[in-house]
Structures are given as C-alpha cells and as structure tokens.
Amino acid sequence: MRKELGLLLLLVVVSAITAAINPLFLSGVNLLDMANLIGLFGVFSIGEGLTIITGGIDLSIGSMFALLGVVFVDLLTEYQMAWPLALLIIIAGGVLLGGLQAFLITRLRMQPFIVTLCGLLIYRGAARYYTTDSTRGFGYGDEADTLRSLAAGHLYGIPNTFLFLVILAVVMGVVLHRSVYGRYLFAVGKNEEAARFSGIRTGLVIAGAYVLSGGLAGVSTVLLVFYTNSVSPSSFGNFYELYAIAAAVLGGCSLRGGEGSIIGIVLGTALLQVLQNLVNILGIPSSLNFAVMGTVILLGVLADQQLQARRKLAAAQASTARAAAAPALARQGQQT
C-alpha cells in the first residue's frame, strides 16, 4: 500500500497547487467534469493495467473505440436496433477482438507489442474504410436517449461514469487481489516460465487479461460515444492507449509485469486528469498534451527502475547478511 499512499499524497499536493493557482479548480462544475473524465478514462485504464500486470501491453484500445464506435452508432441509427442488444453486441465485439489478440499472443507466441500494434492499425483502418472516412452521429430518438441517460447522466449530482468506475474498481479489486485468478496474474507477470512449471495454465491467464481488456474497451466505447455524441473514425479514441498506459504506470503497474493494483490505477487516472487540468489552467497549449503524457510515462518508468534497483540491493544485502551469520549460528548450535 506504500505506492498507493504515496500516489494519494502526490494527488493531494498537485490538487492543492492547482487550486492555489486557480481557485476555480475547486468549483462544482470543474470537479464534476473531472469526475466524469476520471470515470471515462478509468474504465479502460483498468483493462490496460491487467495486460501490463501480465507483462504485456495493449496498444489497440484507441482504435477499438473507433471501430466499435462507428458500428455502435450504425446499430442504433441505421438498423434501429434496441439499445440493450446493441450494447451487448459492442461489448461482445470488444471481447472478440481481445480474444483474437489473446489467441495470437498465447497460441502463436507472438509478442504483445506487435500483435496490439497491428490491431491499432487494422481496427482504425477498418473503421475508416467502413465509413469512407465520414463521421457517424445520431439524433435524439427514444432508444439513443434512454441509453444516453444511463451512460452520460447523473445520480444525485454525481456522474454515472464515475459511479460505474467505483463499482468496477471494487469488483476488479476483489478479482485481482482476493481471487486465485488474481494471484495467477501476478505470478505470470513475475515469471511466466516458473508459473508454467508450477502448474498454472499461463496461456489461459494471459488470455483472460486481454479478453477483459477488450470487454472493458467495449463498455468504454459506449460511454465515450455518448460523451462526444459522434464518432470520427480518423480521430475518435486517438492515442487513448497512451492515457491508459500512463495511468497504469503512474498507479504502480510495472512494465516488466507482476506488479500493480486497481486502486493505484484509479488514482493514476485521477492524477492524470488533475495534471491535464493544471495544463489548461496554466494556459499551456493543448498541443503539448502528448508531451505531458510522454513525460509522465518516462518519469513513471524511471521511478519503477529506481524502486526495482533498491529492492534488488536490499535483497542482496539481506542474503549476504544471512550467509555471513550462518557459520556463527551453526557453531552456536554445536555448542548447545
């Protein structure tokens, strides 16, 4: 919990600095807007975090949003499909895409970076071809309005997206930290070979992470579509995988695998949105947002490297101390 507490302290400090620079940071409108964005980005960041814990990565999330988004809008508008069925189809589509990537990674032993990078290119290309590069949107029919009220509405003034993230974080926290599958995820991320020799079906564990990531990408697609009210296949969800990776790394997920927590990912998402708010308050051009993201990821990786080095040094010192004390303990045992 030390990482999470440190991240929470950093979040409080950055928020206090931002509020001191501009008191409007603490206004109700701004806080609710940030809560909405934290909910939107936190859902798919949790999915990304699961793949990172296994020692992999998913670069295709943003392009999944584009492909699933245009299909979702067409299901509601062109085909006049009932929203519950359209919702299930989009979530199933995300699961299917995640499962396809999992098959290539676990069965064909391809590198996650290559597989998901190809997914990034293929899904967005397919979305642009399907729409002939035109933007998809929908009016205000009954079906869209019903689902919009669920996806983009508020409950007692709190955005539904944020409430959904809280519920999801609790459920996934139990799965990751209190279940056998969660222990297997960490074991595979630490050392896949050792996990396999200990009897863990590593392929299924890794596949499960990518399927969950795809399913959460499907859910996020619906939330994001109603946040933007339209889908441009060339830009919808562009670089959102970077936000997810940055949130996971900030939240304590090691890119080497085997480390991370759900609460850390949520706090990382919140810190990222506060930093974005700070950038806007300081009047820094929005074109530098990606530079901010890159800096955040770089600092997170550097911090992870330093932490790993200190742990290895501490383990080596402890091992040396035990080895040095062993002869003395042996003599003491012989004397007694």
C-alpha positions as CSV (number, residue, x, y, z in Angstrom):
1,M,0.0,0.0,0.0
2,R,3.0,2.3,0.2
3,K,2.9,3.1,-3.5
4,E,-0.8,3.9,-3.3
5,L,-0.4,6.1,-0.3
6,G,2.4,8.0,-1.9
7,L,0.3,8.4,-5.1
8,L,-2.6,9.7,-3.0
9,L,-0.3,12.2,-1.3
10,L,1.0,13.3,-4.7
11,L,-2.6,13.7,-5.9
12,V,-3.5,15.9,-2.9
13,V,-0.4,18.0,-3.3
14,V,-0.9,18.6,-7.1
15,S,-4.6,19.3,-6.5
16,A,-3.7,21.9,-3.8
17,I,-1.1,23.6,-6.1
18,T,-3.7,23.7,-8.9
19,A,-6.3,25.1,-6.6
20,A,-3.9,27.7,-5.3
21,I,-3.1,28.8,-8.9
22,N,-6.7,29.0,-9.8
23,P,-9.5,28.6,-7.2
24,L,-12.0,27.7,-10.0
25,F,-10.3,24.2,-9.8
26,L,-12.5,23.6,-6.7
27,S,-15.7,24.8,-8.4
28,G,-18.5,22.3,-8.5
29,V,-18.7,22.4,-12.3
30,N,-15.0,21.6,-12.7
31,L,-14.9,18.9,-10.1
32,L,-17.9,17.1,-11.7
33,D,-16.3,17.4,-15.1
34,M,-13.1,15.9,-13.8
35,A,-15.1,13.1,-12.1
36,N,-16.8,12.4,-15.4
37,L,-13.4,12.2,-17.2
38,I,-11.9,10.1,-14.5
39,G,-14.8,7.6,-14.9
40,L,-14.5,7.6,-18.7
41,F,-10.7,7.0,-18.7
42,G,-10.6,4.9,-15.6
43,V,-12.7,2.0,-17.1
44,F,-10.4,1.2,-20.0
45,S,-7.3,2.0,-17.9
46,I,-8.2,-0.9,-15.6
47,G,-8.3,-3.2,-18.6
48,E,-4.9,-1.9,-19.8
49,G,-3.5,-2.4,-16.3
50,L,-4.5,-6.0,-16.3
51,T,-2.5,-6.7,-19.5
52,I,0.5,-4.8,-18.1
53,I,0.5,-6.9,-14.9
54,T,0.9,-10.0,-17.1
55,G,4.0,-8.4,-18.6
56,G,2.2,-7.5,-21.9
57,I,0.6,-4.3,-23.3
58,D,-2.4,-3.3,-25.3
59,L,-1.8,-0.6,-27.9
60,S,-5.0,-1.2,-29.8
61,I,-7.5,0.3,-27.4
62,G,-8.0,3.6,-29.1
63,S,-8.5,2.0,-32.5
64,M,-11.0,-0.4,-30.9
65,F,-13.0,2.6,-29.8
66,A,-13.1,3.9,-33.4
67,L,-14.2,0.6,-34.9
68,L,-16.7,-0.4,-32.2
69,G,-17.9,3.2,-32.0
70,V,-19.0,3.5,-35.7
71,V,-20.6,0.1,-35.5
72,F,-22.5,1.1,-32.4
73,V,-23.9,4.3,-33.9
74,D,-25.0,2.5,-37.0
75,L,-26.7,-0.2,-34.9
76,L,-28.8,2.5,-33.2
77,T,-29.5,4.7,-36.2
78,E,-29.3,2.7,-39.5
79,Y,-30.6,-0.6,-38.1
80,Q,-32.9,0.9,-35.4
81,M,-31.7,-1.9,-33.0
82,A,-32.9,-1.9,-29.4
83,W,-30.2,-0.4,-27.2
84,P,-29.8,-3.4,-24.9
85,L,-29.0,-5.6,-27.9
86,A,-26.7,-3.0,-29.4
87,L,-24.9,-2.7,-26.1
88,L,-24.4,-6.4,-25.8
89,I,-23.1,-6.6,-29.4
90,I,-20.5,-3.9,-28.8
91,I,-19.3,-5.5,-25.5
92,A,-19.1,-8.9,-27.3
93,G,-17.2,-7.2,-30.1
94,G,-14.6,-5.9,-27.7
95,V,-14.4,-9.4,-26.1
96,L,-14.0,-10.9,-29.5
97,L,-11.2,-8.5,-30.5
98,G,-9.5,-9.1,-27.2
99,G,-9.8,-12.8,-27.6
100,L,-8.3,-12.7,-31.1
101,Q,-5.3,-10.9,-29.8
102,A,-5.0,-13.3,-26.9
103,F,-5.0,-16.2,-29.4
104,L,-2.2,-14.7,-31.4
105,I,-0.2,-14.0,-28.2
106,T,-0.7,-17.2,-26.3
107,R,-1.1,-19.8,-29.1
108,L,1.1,-18.4,-31.8
109,R,3.5,-17.0,-29.3
110,M,3.6,-13.6,-30.9
111,Q,4.8,-10.5,-29.0
112,P,2.0,-8.5,-27.4
113,F,3.6,-5.3,-28.6
114,I,3.5,-6.5,-32.3
115,V,0.0,-8.0,-32.1
116,T,-1.6,-5.0,-30.5
117,L,0.3,-2.5,-32.7
118,C,-1.1,-4.4,-35.7
119,G,-4.5,-4.2,-34.1
120,L,-4.1,-0.4,-33.7
121,L,-3.5,-0.1,-37.4
122,I,-6.1,-2.7,-38.6
123,Y,-9.1,-1.6,-36.4
124,R,-8.7,2.1,-37.3
125,G,-8.2,1.3,-40.9
126,A,-11.3,-0.9,-40.9
127,A,-13.3,1.9,-39.2
128,R,-12.2,4.4,-41.8
129,Y,-13.0,2.0,-44.7
130,Y,-16.4,1.1,-43.3
131,T,-17.4,4.8,-43.0
132,T,-15.5,6.0,-46.1
133,D,-13.8,8.4,-43.6
134,S,-17.1,10.1,-42.7
135,T,-18.2,11.0,-39.2
136,R,-21.0,9.0,-37.6
137,G,-23.5,10.5,-35.3
138,F,-27.1,10.1,-34.1
139,G,-30.1,12.2,-33.4
140,Y,-32.3,12.1,-30.3
141,G,-34.5,9.1,-30.8
142,D,-36.0,7.3,-27.9
143,E,-33.5,4.5,-28.0
144,A,-30.5,6.7,-28.0
145,D,-32.0,9.0,-25.3
146,T,-32.7,6.1,-23.0
147,L,-29.1,4.8,-23.2
148,R,-27.7,8.3,-23.1
149,S,-29.4,8.9,-19.8
150,L,-27.7,5.8,-18.4
151,A,-24.2,6.4,-20.0
152,A,-24.0,10.2,-19.6
153,G,-26.5,11.0,-16.9
154,H,-26.0,11.8,-13.2
155,L,-27.2,10.3,-9.9
156,Y,-27.6,12.7,-7.0
157,G,-25.4,15.1,-9.0
158,I,-22.6,12.5,-9.4
159,P,-21.7,11.4,-13.0
160,N,-22.8,7.9,-13.7
161,T,-19.5,7.2,-15.4
162,F,-17.7,7.9,-12.1
163,L,-20.2,5.7,-10.1
164,F,-19.7,2.9,-12.6
165,L,-15.9,3.2,-12.2
166,V,-16.2,2.9,-8.4
167,I,-18.3,-0.2,-8.8
168,L,-16.0,-1.7,-11.4
169,A,-12.9,-0.9,-9.3
170,V,-14.4,-2.7,-6.3
171,V,-15.3,-5.8,-8.3
172,M,-11.9,-5.9,-10.1
173,G,-10.1,-5.2,-6.9
174,V,-11.6,-8.3,-5.4
175,V,-10.8,-10.3,-8.6
176,L,-7.2,-9.1,-8.7
177,H,-6.3,-9.1,-5.0
178,R,-8.6,-11.7,-3.4
179,S,-9.0,-14.4,-6.0
180,V,-6.9,-17.3,-7.3
181,Y,-7.0,-15.8,-10.8
182,G,-5.6,-12.6,-9.5
183,R,-2.7,-14.4,-7.8
184,Y,-2.1,-16.2,-11.1
185,L,-1.9,-12.9,-13.0
186,F,0.8,-11.6,-10.7
187,A,2.7,-15.0,-10.8
188,V,2.6,-15.0,-14.6
189,G,3.8,-11.4,-14.8
190,K,6.7,-12.1,-12.4
191,N,7.9,-15.2,-14.2
192,E,5.8,-16.9,-16.8
193,E,8.2,-19.9,-17.1
194,A,8.2,-20.5,-13.3
195,A,4.4,-20.1,-13.2
196,R,4.0,-22.7,-16.0
197,F,6.2,-25.2,-14.2
198,S,4.2,-24.7,-11.0
199,G,1.1,-25.9,-12.8
200,I,-0.5,-22.6,-13.8
201,R,-2.1,-22.6,-17.2
202,T,-0.4,-19.4,-18.2
203,G,-2.0,-19.2,-21.6
204,L,-5.5,-19.0,-20.2
205,V,-4.4,-16.5,-17.5
206,I,-2.9,-14.1,-20.1
207,A,-5.8,-14.6,-22.5
208,G,-8.2,-13.7,-19.7
209,A,-6.5,-10.4,-19.2
210,Y,-6.8,-9.5,-22.9
211,V,-10.4,-10.6,-23.1
212,L,-11.2,-8.5,-20.0
213,S,-9.4,-5.5,-21.5
214,G,-11.4,-5.9,-24.8
215,G,-14.7,-6.2,-22.9
216,L,-13.9,-3.0,-20.9
217,A,-13.0,-1.3,-24.2
218,G,-16.4,-2.2,-25.5
219,V,-18.1,-0.7,-22.4
220,S,-15.8,2.4,-22.7
221,T,-16.8,2.8,-26.3
222,V,-20.4,3.3,-25.4
223,L,-19.6,5.8,-22.7
224,L,-17.3,7.7,-24.9
225,V,-19.8,7.8,-27.8
226,F,-22.4,9.5,-25.6
227,Y,-19.7,11.8,-24.3
228,T,-18.8,13.1,-27.7
229,N,-22.2,12.4,-29.4
230,S,-20.4,11.5,-32.7
231,V,-17.6,9.3,-33.9
232,S,-14.9,10.4,-36.4
233,P,-13.0,7.2,-37.4
234,S,-9.8,9.0,-38.0
235,S,-9.6,10.7,-34.6
236,F,-12.0,9.0,-32.2
237,G,-10.0,7.5,-29.3
238,N,-6.8,8.6,-30.9
239,F,-3.8,7.9,-28.5
240,Y,-6.2,6.9,-25.7
241,E,-4.0,3.9,-25.2
242,L,-1.3,6.3,-24.1
243,Y,-3.6,7.7,-21.4
244,A,-4.3,4.2,-20.2
245,I,-0.6,3.2,-20.1
246,A,0.3,6.4,-18.3
247,A,-2.5,5.9,-15.7
248,A,-1.4,2.3,-15.1
249,V,2.3,3.2,-14.8
250,L,1.5,6.1,-12.5
251,G,-0.7,3.8,-10.5
252,G,2.3,1.4,-9.8
253,C,2.0,-1.1,-12.6
254,S,5.4,-2.2,-13.7
255,L,6.0,-2.5,-17.4
256,R,8.1,-5.6,-16.5
257,G,4.9,-7.2,-15.2
258,G,3.9,-8.7,-11.9
259,E,3.1,-5.5,-10.1
260,G,0.1,-3.2,-9.8
261,S,-3.2,-2.6,-8.1
262,I,-6.7,-1.4,-9.0
263,I,-6.8,1.4,-6.6
264,G,-3.4,2.5,-7.9
265,I,-4.7,2.6,-11.5
266,V,-7.8,4.7,-10.4
267,L,-5.5,7.1,-8.5
268,G,-3.2,7.3,-11.5
269,T,-6.2,8.1,-13.7
270,A,-7.3,10.8,-11.3
271,L,-3.7,12.3,-11.1
272,L,-3.5,12.3,-14.9
273,Q,-6.8,14.3,-15.1
274,V,-5.6,16.8,-12.5
275,L,-2.4,17.3,-14.4
276,Q,-4.4,17.9,-17.6
277,N,-6.5,20.4,-15.7
278,L,-3.3,22.1,-14.4
279,V,-2.0,22.3,-18.0
280,N,-5.3,24.0,-19.0
281,I,-5.2,26.4,-16.1
282,L,-1.6,27.4,-16.8
283,G,-2.5,28.2,-20.4
284,I,-0.2,25.6,-21.8
285,P,-1.2,24.9,-25.5
286,S,-3.3,21.7,-25.8
287,S,-0.9,20.6,-28.5
288,L,1.6,19.9,-25.7
289,N,-0.8,17.4,-24.0
290,F,1.1,14.5,-25.6
291,A,4.4,15.9,-24.4
292,V,2.9,15.9,-20.9
293,M,1.8,12.2,-21.4
294,G,5.2,11.2,-22.6
295,T,6.9,12.9,-19.6
296,V,4.6,11.2,-17.2
297,I,5.3,7.8,-18.6
298,L,9.0,8.5,-18.7
299,L,9.0,9.6,-15.0
300,G,6.9,6.6,-14.0
301,V,9.3,4.1,-15.7
302,L,12.3,5.8,-14.2
303,A,10.7,5.7,-10.7
304,D,9.9,2.0,-11.3
305,Q,13.6,1.3,-12.3
306,Q,14.9,3.0,-9.2
307,L,12.5,1.1,-7.0
308,Q,13.4,-2.2,-8.6
309,A,17.2,-1.4,-8.1
310,R,16.6,-0.6,-4.4
311,R,14.7,-3.9,-3.9
312,K,17.4,-5.9,-5.6
313,L,20.1,-4.2,-3.5
314,A,18.1,-4.8,-0.3
315,A,17.6,-8.5,-1.2
316,A,21.3,-8.9,-1.9
317,Q,22.3,-7.3,1.4
318,A,19.9,-9.5,3.3
319,S,21.2,-12.6,1.6
320,T,24.8,-11.6,2.3
321,A,23.9,-11.0,6.0
322,R,22.2,-14.4,6.3
323,A,25.2,-16.1,4.7
324,A,27.6,-14.3,7.0
325,A,25.5,-15.2,10.1
326,A,25.1,-18.9,9.1
327,P,28.6,-20.1,10.4
328,A,28.1,-18.4,13.7
329,L,24.6,-19.9,14.2
330,A,26.0,-23.3,13.3
331,R,28.8,-23.0,15.9
332,Q,26.3,-21.8,18.5
333,G,24.1,-24.8,17.7
334,Q,27.0,-27.2,18.2
335,Q,28.0,-25.7,21.5
336,T,24.5,-26.1,22.8
